[in-house]
Amino acid sequence: MISIVIPAFNRAELLPTTLRSLLNQSLPALEILVVDDGSSDRTAEIAKSFGDPVRIIRQQNAGPAAARNRGFKESRGEFIHFFDSDDVALPNKHEVQVRALEESGADIAYGPWVKGSFSENGFAPENHIFQQHGLPDGDLIKALLTNWSIVPHACLFRRTIVEQTGGFPEDLWVAEDQMMFLECLLAGAKVVHSPGTLELYRSDNSDKISGNDLDAGRRRHLLHWAQFLLRAGERCRKQGIDPRQWFGYRGRLAEILREMQTFDIEEPELETRIRQGLEGASPLWLYRFVQQLDKKRQGLECRLGRGRAHPCFRVGKMDEEQEIAFKEWEMRATQSNH
C-alpha cells in the first residue's frame, strides 16, 4: 500500500534511527526504497543490513530530486512517502495519514512536524509543533509563494498526483520539493490536514544530500531558490495566476536580490529577471522593513510561548494522541540503543 522513498548521501550514522522508525509503523509499508546518491561511506551496506522490506538503489550523485524520482519510478505503492534520511516518523504516522486520505478522498495528507535535536536521551524539541492546527487559510498557492513552505517528508501523496506532476525538477537542488508541491496544487490536488501524528525533524545536522561545502551550499541555495520563485511565477501565469501581484512574493524576490549583493554573487541574467519581477512595485527598502518587523513579531510571540513561526504554520503544543505515539517511539528507541 505504502512505498517509502528515501534519498541518502553519506548517511551511515543517521540512517538506522530513521529506518527503525519506519519499520516500527503500526501500518507497515509495502517497501522502503533507499536511494544511495553516490555515498562514499557505508550507507548502502547499513541499509541492506535491515533486510526486507528495505531495498537499495544505487546511483551516481545527482541530487535529492533525481534520487526521489529514481525511487518513485521503481516503487509500487498506491501511497508514496518521500522521507528524509535523518528524520523520524512516530509509529502511527502512516496509519493516521492513510486514514485521512481514504476518508477525505484527498491527494495529499500533510501532518504536523517539529524541529529538534536527537541524543542518547531521546529528542529535544526546539519549538512548538508546526501545522498543529491545520493548513494556512485561503489559497495554498498564494501561501506557498508568499509566506509559507512545505516539508514533503511530513506529507503522504497518492501515487496518481505524483504521476501527474512528473516528479521533482532535477535541475534544482534547493526548493525542488516546493516546485513539486506547487505542480500538485496547479494540477488541482486536494490537500488535507492529518493531525494526531508527528514527524521529528532533525535540525542538529549540517550534512546535506548535496554535500557539505558551506560556501558553495549557500550560493547554490540562494540561486536555486531564486530560480524556483521565477519558475513558479512563470508556471502560475500560464494558469492565469500572477504572483507578482502579491507583496509576499515580491518580498521574497527582493530578499534574494539583497542577499546576492551581500555575498557578492554576480549573476547578471538572474538579477535582471528578478528586477523585472519587481519593476513598478514597492521600493526595495519597504520589503526589508516589513521583514524586520515580522522577525520582531516572531520573537515576541516566541517569548509569549506561542512559537517562533509565521501564522501560516499554525503552531501549537503537542496533543494527547501525539504524546502517546511519542512515548511509544521513545520506548522503542531506548530499547534499540541498548
N, C-alpha and C positions, 0 to 999 in steps of 0.2 A: 504493500500500500504506500509506504513512505520510502523515498530514496534520499539519503543524505549525501551531499556533495561537499567535500572539504578540500580547498586548495591549501597546500602545505609547502613551505620553504624553510628548511633548516629548523624543524620543529620537534626534533627527537626528545628534547627535555620536557616540553609542554604538552605534546600530543596525547600521552597516556591519560592525563586527567580529563581532557576533552572527550576522548573515546569512551572512557568508563562512564561518563555522564550520559552518553548517548546509548550505550549498551544497557544501561540500567533504566531505560524508559518503561513506563507502565504499558505503553503501546509500542511493542518492538518494531524497529524499522525492517523493511524488506532487505535493504542493503546500505552499507556505508562505504562510499567511494572516496578514498583518499588520493587526491591527485598530487603526486610529488613533483613540484615545479622546479626541477633541476637542483635539488638539495645536494649539499656536499657532506652532510652528516648522515646519521643512521635513521633518518625519518622513515624511509620506506621499510627498513628492517623492523623498526619498532611497530609500525602499523601492521605489518604482516604477522607479527607475533600474536596478535589478538585473534587471528583466525576468522572464520565466518561469523557474522555477515560482512566483515570488513574486507574490502577489495582494494588493491593497489593499482594505480595507473601512473606510469612514469612518462615524463616529457621534459624536454629542454626548457630552461627558464624562459617563460613567455608572459608572466604576469598573472595577476589574480583573475582577470576577466577570461583569459584564454583557458586557465585551469578550470574555472567553473563551467565554461562552455564544453570543455572536453568531458568533464564528469557528467554533465547533463546529457550529452549525446549517448553516453554509454549506460545511462540509468534506465530503469524500467518502471518506476513507481508512478502512481496516479498523483501523488503529492510530493513536492520537492522542497527540501530544506537545505538552503545554501548556508553552511555553517562555517565559522572561523575556527582555525586550528588551535586557538589558545583560550577559547571561552568555554563556558559550562552551561548546560541546559538542566533545569530542575527536572526530577523524574516524571512529572505529569505534563511536561510541555507538549509533547506530540498528541497525547490523549485530548488535552484541552483544545488544541488548535484544530485537530481534525474534526472534533465535535462542532466547533464554531463554524467551520466551512460547510459541513454537511447540513447543519440546522439552518444556516443563512443562505446557502447557495452562492456564497461569495467566492471570489477568485483568490483572494489573499487574506490571510489572518495575520494581524500584527499584534504581538504581545508585549507586555511590559519588560523592561530591562534595567539593569543598574550597573554603574561603574564601580570598580573596586579593585583591591589587591588580594592576591592569594598568598597563603603561607601554610606551614605545617599545622597551624591552629585553625585553619578554615579560610573564610572570606570576610574581608573588612570593607563594607560599602563606603563610598566617598560621599554620597549624596542621597537624596530621596530617589524614588523609583520613577523612571521616565515612562510616559504613556500609561501611567497607572489609572488615570481617569478618562481614558478614551483618546480618540484621534483629534486632530485640530478641527475646529468648527469651520464649516464652509467648504470652499473649493480646495481639494487636496493638491491640485496642480499649482494653484497660486501659493499655497503654503510651502510646497516643496521648493519653489523657486524664489521665495522671499525671506522666510524666517524659520524654516523647518528643514530637517533632513531625516532620512530613514536609515536604519541599520538592517540590512537584509537578513542577517542571521537571527533576528528576532521575528522573522516572518515565516509563514508556511505558504507556498504557492501551489496552485493547481497546475498540473503539467500543461494543460491547454493554454493558459495565459502566457507561460514562458515560451511556448512554441510560437504564439502569435507575435511576440516581440523579437524573436530571433536571438534572444540571449543578451549577453553583455558585450558592449563595444570593446574590442580587443586593443584598439589603439590608445585607449585611456587606461592608465594605471592608477588613477585617482578619480573618484566620483563616477566610476563605471557603474557602480551599484545604483547611484542616483539616476543615471541616464536610463538604466534598465527599468527602474521603477516608474519613471516618467513615461516610458513607452507603454508600460502596462496601463497606466491611467489614460493615456491617449487612445489606447485600444478599447477603452470602456470598462476596465477592470473594476469590480466592486471590492472594496476593502472593508473588512470587519475587525473590530477590536476583540481580542481574546484575553480577558483578564483571568486571574486565578492561577497563573503560572508566571515564570520569571526566567530570564536569561542573565547570567552573571558575566559581565563584560570586563575582561582583563585590561586594566588601564596602566598597570605597572610593568609593561613590557615594551621596550623600544624597538625590538626587531620587527620587521615587516616582510611580507612575502616578496616585496620588490627589492629588498636589500637594506643595508643599514648605513649607507653613506649619507650623513646628516645634511651636508650642503647640497648634494645632488638631490636628495629626497625633498628638501624644502623647495628647491627650484621646480622639480617635477610636480610637486603637489600644487604649487601656485599656478603653473602654466596649464596643467591638465584641468584644474578646477575652472580656470578661465575658459578653456575650450569647451568644457561641459556647459557652462552658462550660455555661451554664444550658440552652441549647437542646439541646446534646449530651446533657446529663443527662436531659432530658425524652424525647428520642428513644430513648435506651438503655432507659429504664424501660418504654417501650411494648413493648420486646422482652424484658422480663424481666431486664434488667441494671440494677443500681443503683450508679452510680459514687460515690454519697455514702458507700459502704462503704469506699472506697479513700482512704487517707491522702493520697496524692499529689494526687488530685483536690480534696480539701478544702483541701489546702495551696495549690493554685493559686487557689482562691476567696478564701482568707484573704489571700494576697498582693495580689490585686486590691483587696480592701477596705482594706488598709493603704495602697496607693498612692493610692486615691481620697481618703483622709484627708490624705495627704502633699501632694497637689496641689490640695486644697480643691475637689474635684469633688462637687457636690451633685446626686445622682440618687436621691431617697428611695425610689422604687419599686424601682429596681435594687438598691439597698443592702438593702432588705427581703428581696428574693428571695435574695440572697447569704447573708444571715444565716439565712434559713430552711434553706438548704442546709447550714449549719454548726451548726444547732441540735442540742444534745445531744452534740456531738462534742468533740474536744480543745480546750483553751483556745488563743486566738489566738497567744499568745506561743510556744507549743510549735512551731507551724509555722515561725515566723520563726527560732527557734533551730535547727531542723533544716536550713532553707535556708542559714543561715550556715555550719553545719558542712559542708554539701555544697559550698559555694563554696571553703572551705578545702581540702577534699579534692581538688577540681578543680585548685586552684593547686599543690598538692603534686605531683599526677600530671603536671601540665604541666612542672614543674621537673625531674621524673624522666624526661621525654621521652616520656610516654605520650599526650600530647594533652589539651587542656582541653575536656572534654565529659563528659556523663553516660554511664555504661557502656552505656546503650541505643543510643548512636550507634556503638558498636563501631569506634572509631578505629584507624587503623594507618598504616603507611608505604606509599608508592607501590610497586606491584609492577612486574615486568619488562614485562608487556603494556601497562600504563598508561604506563610510561616511553617505550616505543616510540611509542605514539599521541600522547603529549605532545610528543615531539621532532618528530613529523611536523607537528603543529599549529604549533609554534614556527617551523619552517622556512617553512611557507606564510604565516604571519603576518608574518614578516620580509620575505618577498618582496613581499607586498602593500603593506607600508609603504614600499617603495622603488619 
